[in-house]
Amino acid sequence: MTGTSCAAGRSLVLEPAAATRRQPPTAARRQFTCSQPLSPAWQRSSRGSTPVRLQVLCSAAPLQQQQQQQQPSRPPPVGAPMAAAMGQPKEPSTEGDVLIEFKDVWKSFGSKSILRGATFKVRRGEAVGIIGSSGTGKSTTLRLAAGLLQPDRGEVLIKGEPRRGLISDDDTSDKLKVGLVFQSGALFDSLTVGENVGFMLYEHTKLPVPKIKELVAESLGKVGLSGVELLYPSELSGGMKKRTALARAIVRDEQHDNVEQVIMYDEPTAGLDPVASTVIEDLIRDMHEKHGEGRHQKQQGAQPQQVAGQQAAGVGGTLGGSPAVGYGLSVTDKQPQASATQPLPGGITSYVVVTHQHSTIRRAVDRIIFLHEGRVVWEGSVDEFDTTEEPIVRQFASGSLQGPIKYE
Ligand SMILES: Nc1ncnc2c1ncn2[C@@H]1O[C@H](COP(=O)(O)OP(=O)(O)OP(=O)(O)O)[C@@H](O)[C@H]1O
């Protein structure tokens, strides 16, 4: 991922003094820094009187219905996109309401054309992987979906409604929250784990500090990191940082508990060893089961039956099932759901993972979207990914130097 802002989610305008006003004591004494450089667009001096504008939190980003901005004219097509020659990728057979839709989305940075007509849908209940060669616009796609960028042309539809602007402090829509977990985690180095995870709650709610701490502990418990609130990011392993970022993305904001959520993970397992990767992959899957598709409540008279992962939802618990050695986390095997249940509102009902890792594709993804030269050139299930004769997919899967994917 290149050129990222510090984090995604609600944007905040933090003046140095204001930034500390509603923080817990330790945060109040510390200057905000970020483990990831801010993009120039958001960067301002944290000294002096200029407000520091940060996109904070890799977290649930509320949709905004802002004034439609004038869009620049369509950029000229650069080169001959592969997709044109390949025809349109087939529509996924998955049923379900469309939560996020890209319709002929174009995005350039300066003279560099990155997305060139990207079109795809993410439906309720889906676990989608976006793959493709480096620099083809995968992270840009996530940032567009999360509202950190605007398309030059085309539409990003959220539950059928166009996203009209960048995320701002105006919280006008409670239809769908789109959370983004950056590759680096984008944790604030100068804040503790607890302060990082609870940052949004400290900044955007009037919840009392003890309540926020309770919610933070709950969230950390869900990712198998109970009791690390007082550590700093520099004291965490790479896998723990990623889990902390995940805890921050899923921390409960009780005011929006019923709002449906899609989480987008940008290379969540990059740089991790195979076992740590498995932990993250299963966690991503388990969060979905437990906080979205698996969220069911018993109807009257139903037989008591545990819903997948439900036992792990308590504060400070591990995720039940067999332990994942050395990582303090275990993941629940999927169980059949009670027949006499009805869905609970809210929760993580879909997720999207950008990844280069085969293990992540196999373990955390059901449907793959293949992006090449800024367009979707192939879509299919993980099984179809293994069997398709599509040359670009076969080259990607095998890592061969021969084929349509060229590196300069
Ligand atoms: N904010 C930005 N300003 C200028 N150029 C950018 C910006 N963000 C991305 N780019 C350009 O867009 C290209 C695509 O970036 P993006 O991160 O979306 O690719 P990617 O497919 O995720 O790549 P990778 O797999 O290597 O992470 C990059 O090569 C970069 O040059």
The ligand as a Gaussian input file, in Angstrom:
#p B3LYP/6-31G(d) Opt

LIG

0 1
 N       -2.141000       9.395000      -2.334000
 C       -1.483000       9.075000      -3.443000
 N       -0.827000      10.004000      -4.145000
 C       -0.168000       9.695000      -5.285000
 N       -0.110000       8.462000      -5.795000
 C       -0.737000       7.487000      -5.132000
 C       -1.466000       7.740000      -3.917000
 N       -2.003000       6.577000      -3.496000
 C       -1.631000       5.645000      -4.390000
 N       -0.877000       6.180000      -5.367000
 C       -0.351000       5.502000      -6.543000
 O       -1.286000       4.554000      -6.948000
 C       -0.648000       3.313000      -7.232000
 C       -1.564000       2.241000      -6.738000
 O       -1.475000       2.233000      -5.321000
 P       -2.232000       1.160000      -4.436000
 O       -1.642000       1.278000      -3.086000
 O       -3.684000       1.322000      -4.587000
 O       -1.780000      -0.177000      -5.144000
 P       -1.909000      -1.657000      -4.632000
 O       -2.531000      -2.450000      -5.729000
 O       -2.559000      -1.705000      -3.314000
 O       -0.374000      -2.024000      -4.529000
 P        0.380000      -3.028000      -3.524000
 O       -0.107000      -4.399000      -3.830000
 O        1.819000      -2.854000      -3.916000
 O        0.082000      -2.551000      -2.132000
 C        0.687000       3.338000      -6.548000
 O        1.657000       2.830000      -7.392000
 C        0.957000       4.785000      -6.275000
 O        1.915000       5.234000      -7.195000

